[in-house]
Amino acid sequence: MVTKKLTILAALISLPLQLPAESLDSNPRRPVHTYSIVARDAETGDLGVAVQSHWFSVGSVVSWAEAGVGAVATQSFVEVSYGPLGLELMRAGKTAPEALAALLAIDEHEAVRQVAMVDVHGNVAVHTGSGCIVEAGHRQGDGYSVQANMMLNDTVWDAMAQAYEASDGDLAERLLAALEAAQAEGGDIRGQQSAALLIVPGTTSGSPWRERTFDLRLDDHTAPIEELRRLVDVHRAYNHMNHGDELMADGDIEGALGAYATAADLYDGNLEVRYWQAITMVGAGRVDEAMPIFETVFAAGPHWAELTRRLPAAGLLPDDEGLLERILAAQVD
C-alpha cells in the first residue's frame, strides 16, 4: 500500500492533474465523525487546524499541517493519507483546490470522505461526500473552511464560521472560538472525547522540528475543548518562558525578567515558571525580590532546594557559597 501511494503521488506531482486510475485505498475505514476547522491567518501567515470528536485520539488522525505549505483536516470515514499526500502536493506547488481534486479523483470512496485544505496562499478547498452521516456540511470563508459530520444539528458549521470571523486574537484563539461555537450548537451527536489544535508558521525556517507554534492534543477527556483552552493558555506561558531564555542568552536581563513575569502571570500556579523567574532575578542581582518566590517554591517540597544546590555547578547560579546559603534560608521548617 505504501508503494502504491508513493507511485500515485509521483504521478500527481509530475503530471499536473493527470491522474492514475488507481484509488487511494480499497475500503473506507476509521469512522472519525467530527467537526474541524482549517485556516490561514491573513496577518501572520500562520496555518492551523483544530478538531473535536467523540473518537479516541482524533488529533493523530484528522489534523495535518506543515510550515510554509498548508493544513489539512481529513475526517468522516477517514482516509488518513489525504493528510500527508495533500501536504506533499501543496509542497510541490499545487493549490489546495488542485491537491484536493487530485486526491478525490483517485478515491473510489470519496462519497464517505470529508476533507478540507488550506494552502500557504490562503486558497481553500473542502469536500463533504454524499455518503457522510447527517447532519453533515461545510462552509468556506476567506482563508478558512469549517466542516462537520454526524452532528446533532445542521447549524454547527455556520456557527463555527460566524465565531471564527467574529473572534479577535491570534489564530489559536480564533480556532478555539470555532470549536466552542460548534459544541454550543450541539456538536457531535455522540458527545465529546478528544480534541487537538495544530498551528505552524506560514514560512519555513528549514528546521521543521521547531516549526509547530502550537501542537496540543487531548486524546481522551470528558471536556476536551475546555481543557484544550486551558492548555493553550499554559502553552502561551511557556512561550514567554522560552522567549525569556532567548533574551537571557542575548544578555538582555531586563527583557528576560519581563518575559518570565508575563509567563508567571499567565500560569500563576506553576512552580516551575516561578522558580526560574527567581533564579533569573538572582543572576540579575535582584536577590531581595527573588526571596519571597523562593520561599513559596521551597514550601512545596525539599526537591526544589536540592535542585538549587546543583545549579552553581551547571553555571546557572553564581558559585558563591554565601549567596547559596542565603537563598536556601528561604526554606520554612
N, C-alpha and C positions, 0 to 999 in steps of 0.2 A: 504493500500500500504506500509506503514512503517513496519508493522508487517511482511508482505510478504518478504520485502527486508532484514530484520533482520534475518529471517529464512534462506534465501538463503546464507547470509553472514556467519552465523554459520556453515552451511554445507560446505561452501568453505574452511573455516579455519580448521575445524576438520577433513575433509576428503580431503586430497590434490588432487585437480583437479578432484574429483569425483563429478559431477555436478547434481543438480536437473533439472528437465525438464522445470520448470517454466522460463518465460522470465522476464527481468527487468521491463518491462512496456508493456502495451497493445498497445500503439500507440506512434509513433515518434512525437516529439514536439520541439518547440523553435528552429527555423531555424537560429542558430547563425553561419553564414558563415564568415570565418575569416582566419587569419594567426597567428601562435603562435610558441613558442619555449619552450621546457623543457630542463634543463641542470643541470649537476653537475660539479662544479669547482674542477678539479683534485688536485689543490694545497691546497685549503682551506676546501674542502668537502662541501661547501655551495651548496644548492639546490634551483633552481629557475624556474619560468615560467613567460613568458611575452606574451602579446596578443594585437591585434588590430582588430577592426571590425567596419563595418557600422551597429552597433546594440547598443541600449542603455544599458549602464552598463555591458559591456562584462565581466569585472573582477568579477562580482558577480556570474557568471555562469560558465565560462570556467576554471579559474585558481584556482588550489588547491596545497598546499604544507604543509608539516609538518616536523619540525626539527627532524633529526635522522631517517627519514622514506623515503621520496621521494617527487616527484612533479608530477602533472597530469594536462593535458590540455584536456578538453572534448568539442567537437565542432561539426560543421555541423548541422544536425537535432539532437540537443544535448540531451543526457540523462545525466542530472546533476549528478546522483548518481554514475557514473563512478568516479567522484572525491572523495567523502568520502569513497565509498566502495573500490576503488583502494588503497587509503591510509591505510584503515583498513587491507586489505590483505597484503600489504607490511609490516605493523607494526607487523603482525602475522608471518612474516618470509618468505613470498612469494617474489620471484624476480619480477621485473617489467614485464618481459615476461609472467611469470606464472599468475600474477594478471590480466593482460590484457586478456590473453587467457581464463581465467576462466569467466570473465565478458562477453566477446564476445560470449562464448558458451551458455549463458543463455539469450541472447538478440536476439529476433526474428527479430529485425530491425537493425542488425549490418551493413547491406548494406548502410545505410544512416548515419552511425556514422563515425567520425574521432576523434581518441583518441591517445594520446601519454603519456607515463610514463617513469620516470627515478627513480631508487631506490638509496638508500644511498651508494651502492657499485658501482654506475655508470652503472649498467645494464639498457639498453634502450629497449623500445618496442613501436611500433606505428602501427596503423591500419587506412587505408583510404578505406572506403567501396565503393563498385562498384556503389552505388547509390548517392554518393556525387556529387554535381553540379560542372561540369568542369568550369574552369580549376582547377583540384584538384590533390594533390600528396604530397609526403613527402620525406625526406632524413634523414638517420641516420648517426651519426658520433661517435667519441669516447666520450662517456658520454653525448651525446645530441641528440635531434631529432627536426627537423623543419617540419611543416606541414601547409597546406593551402588548402582552397577550395573556389570555386566561385571567382577565381582570374581573373584579366584581361588577364594575360599571364601565360603560363606554365613554365616560368623561375623563378618564385618567390621563390620557396623553395630551388632551387640550389643557388640563390643569397644570401638567408639567411644563408645557410650553409657556403658559402665562406666567408661572412662577419664575422660570428661568429668565424671561425677558424683563420681569419687574424687579428682580433681585439686584441689589448693589453688592459691591465687594469683588473679590478675586474669583477666579474660575472655580476653586474649591467650594466657596460659599454658594455660588450660583448652581453648581451641580447638586449640592446638598439640598438647596431650596426646591429643586425639581423632584428629588426623591421624596422629600417631606410632603410636597403637594400631591404626589401620586398616592401616598399612604393615606392622606387626609380624604381622598376621594374613594377610599375603599381598598385600593391596591389589589394585590394578588388575592384571588377568591379563597385561597387556602390559608392565607395569613403570611407571617414573616418568618424568616430563618437566617438568611445570610445577606451580606451587603459588601460592596467594595467600591473604592474610589482610586483611580489611577490618573495622574497628571504628569506630563512630560513637557520640556521646553519646545518651543517652535523651531529652534535651531539646534543643531548638534555640535558638541564640542569635540567629538571624536572619542569621548570617554563614556560609553553607554552605561557603565556601572555607576556613574554619578548623575545620570540624567533621568531620575524619577523624582520629581518635586514632591509628589505625594504617591504613596503606594501602600494603601491601607485595606485590610480585609477582616471581616468578621465572618468566620466560617459557620458558626452555629451559635445563635444568640436569640433570646426571646424578644429583644428590642434592638435589632441591628442598626437601624437608621439613627436612632437616638445615641447609641454607643459610637457609631461612626462619627457623628458630630463631635462627641467628646474627644475622640482620638485625633480629629483634625485640629482641635484646639491644643492638644498635647503636642502634636507634630509642629505646630507653629512655635510653641515654646522651645522645642529642641532646635528648630531652625535658627532662632535667635541665639541659642547656646552655641551652635556651630559657627554662626557669624561672629560671636564674641571670641571664639577660639582663633578664627582667622585674623581678627583685629589684634589679638594678643601677639600672634606670630609676626604681625607687621609692626609691633611696638606701639600700637595705639591703645594705651591702657584705659584712658577715659572712655573711648569708644567701646572697648570691650566691656567695661563696667556697665555702661548704658545698655548694651545688648543683654548682658546677664540679668540686669534689673528688670528689663522687659520680660525676659523668659520667666523670672520668678513671679512677676505679677500675673502672667498668663497661666502659670501652673503652680499656684501658691503652696499646695500641699505636698509638693515633690521635694524630698530632702536632697536628692542629687543636684537639682538645679541650685538650691540654696547653698549647698556645701561648696560647689565650685565658684559660686559668686563670692563667698567668704575667702576662699583661697586666693582668688584674683585680687581682692581687696588687700590682703596681706602683702602680696607681691608688689602692690602699688603703694605700700607704706601706710595704708589706712587700717591699721590693726584695731584701733578702738571701735571703728564702725563694724568690723567683722566679728567682734567678740559675741554680741548678742545672737548672731546667726549660729556661731559655733555652739553656743550653749543650747540652742534649740535642737540642732542636729545631734549633738552628743547625747542628749537626753533620750534619743530614740534607741540607743544601744551602743555597746562598747566597741563594736567593729569600726565605727567612724573614727574614733580616737586612734585605734590601731592603724587604720589607713593613713591618718595624718602623720604618724610616726615614720611611715615609709616614704613619704613624699620628698624629703630632702635628698635622699639617695637617688631619686629619679629626676632631680633638678626642678621639681615643681614647688618647692618651698626653699627659702634661704637655709643654708647649712649653718644654723645659729641655734645652739642648744638653749640659750635663754629665751629666744623667741618661741621655740617649740614648747618649752615648759609653760610659757605664758598662755599659749593657745590651749594646751591640754588642761590648764587650770579652769577652763570653761566647763569641764565635766562637773556635773552636780551629783553628789553622793545620794 
